[in-house]
Structure formats: structure tokens, C-alpha cells
Amino acid sequence: MTEKKIPEEVCAYCGEELGENPIQRGTVVYCSQGCAFEAGRSVDCGGRTDTVSAPPIVERVSPPSQE
């Protein structure tokens, strides 16, 4: 029989078991400072991520001359 983990025993970000020094932020518990940081920065209130991605570059191409 598989033993289910109660929510307090696993990290809210990665799902790993909590280590010796879990980090609590409000009602959420993380296994490490790294998971707490990543969970806080990955998506803001507007649903935007903080990763930077350049917009695609589109260049206008002249149609081939019909001579």
C-alpha cells in the first residue's frame, strides 16, 4: 500500500519532501530557500513571467520583380 504524504510534508513548489530546514511563507511551506524564491518570482499578479524573451524580428521582403 502506498503511503500518501500530507501537504505539510512536501514542498509547495517542487513536491519534494521537506528537509531539516523548511521555509514557511504565510501558509505555504517550501523545502528550500531556492524553491521559496522561485515560487515567488515565477508569475506575478497579471500572470506574466519575469523571464525576458525578445519579440520575433519580422523583416519586410520586397516581392520578386516581374521583368
C-alpha positions in Angstrom: 0.0 0.0 0.0 1.4 3.4 -0.9 1.6 6.0 1.9 0.3 9.4 0.9 2.1 12.5 2.1 0.1 15.1 3.9 0.5 18.6 2.4 2.7 19.7 5.3 5.4 17.1 4.4 6.0 18.1 0.9 7.3 21.3 -0.8 4.6 23.5 -2.3 6.8 24.3 -5.3 8.6 21.1 -6.3 6.7 18.4 -4.4 9.9 17.0 -2.7 9.9 16.0 0.9 10.7 18.9 3.3 14.2 18.8 4.6 15.6 19.7 8.0 15.1 23.5 7.5 11.8 24.1 5.7 10.9 27.7 4.7 7.4 28.9 5.6 5.9 31.9 3.7 2.5 32.6 5.0 0.5 29.3 4.8 2.9 27.7 2.3 5.9 25.6 3.2 8.9 25.0 0.9 11.8 22.6 1.1 14.5 25.2 0.5 15.1 28.9 0.1 15.5 28.3 -3.6 12.0 26.9 -4.0 10.5 29.7 -1.9 12.3 32.3 -4.2 11.3 30.5 -7.5 7.7 30.2 -6.3 7.5 33.9 -5.5 9.1 35.1 -8.8 7.7 32.8 -11.4 4.4 34.6 -12.1 3.2 38.0 -11.0 -0.4 39.2 -10.3 -1.0 39.8 -14.0 0.1 36.2 -15.0 3.3 37.5 -16.6 6.6 35.7 -16.1 9.7 37.6 -15.3 11.7 35.8 -18.0 13.0 38.0 -20.8 12.3 36.9 -24.3 12.9 39.1 -27.3 10.0 39.7 -29.7 10.3 37.9 -33.1 12.0 40.1 -35.7 10.0 40.4 -38.9 11.6 42.0 -41.9 9.6 43.1 -44.9 10.7 41.4 -48.1 10.1 43.0 -51.4 8.2 40.8 -53.9 10.3 39.5 -56.7 10.5 41.8 -59.7 8.4 40.7 -62.7 10.6 41.8 -65.5 
